Amino acid sequence: MRKVKTNKGMTEDILLAEYEAVYRYALSICQNDTEAQDLTQETFLKAIQASDRFEGKSSLYTWLCTILKHLWINKCKKSNREVLEDEKMADISSPGKTIEQMITEKDFSKKIHFVLHTLDEPYKEVFSLRVFGELPFADIANLFSKTESWARVTYHRAKKMITEQLRKDGWL
């Protein structure tokens, strides 16, 4: 990820170079194409308006994802919705595969989302950022103002909790 050290060097072109990655992150948390597009556009509008406050302590991508995350949380609070919806359940079991491999299967991904919904924070968000948002541990750590080791441990604990719940529910 490219870091912009000063706000003087930030242009719309630099921001827009991150558009696709930020859109994928938005899609991973809201699971709706139209909503993801709206969130992404709103994120970039806020980023352009606040570009003078970007200090360059994190990557531009991390900063944009943080803006998007806060917009999503506020939107969920306003509409009394959960970040992950209960309707993401289905029937399929895939023994011998890792959670990351099973997520690529649509039906099993729904089950993982259902279990993920039951996790407490920060496990839920760290797992989502890593698996669905495809963020590196360093960026996740920056979002939470923690160390990369903390992000790795939190992710692996979340993964273990999900696996245990899937086994308990007979899905593995």
Stockholm file with secondary structure:
# STOCKHOLM 1.0

chainA/1-172         MRKVKTNKGMTEDILLAEYEAVYRYALSICQNDTEAQDLTQETFLKAIQASDRFEGKSSLYTWLCTILKHLWINKCKKSNREVLEDEKMADISSPGKTIEQMITEKDFSKKIHFVLHTLDEPYKEVFSLRVFGELPFADIANLFSKTESWARVTYHRAKKMITEQLRKDGWL
#=GR chainA/1-172 SS CCCCCSGGGCCHHHHHTTHHHHHHHHHHHHCCHHHHHHHHHHHHHHHHHTGGGCCSSSCHHHHHHHHHHHHHHHHHHHHTCCSSCTTCCCCCCCTTCCHHHHHTSHHHHHHHHHHHHHSCTTHHHHHHHHHTSCCCHHHHHHHHTCCHHHHHHHHHHHHHHHHHHHHHTTCC
#=GC SS_cons         CCCCCSGGGCCHHHHHTTHHHHHHHHHHHHCCHHHHHHHHHHHHHHHHHTGGGCCSSSCHHHHHHHHHHHHHHHHHHHHTCCSSCTTCCCCCCCTTCCHHHHHTSHHHHHHHHHHHHHSCTTHHHHHHHHHTSCCCHHHHHHHHTCCHHHHHHHHHHHHHHHHHHHHHTTCC
//
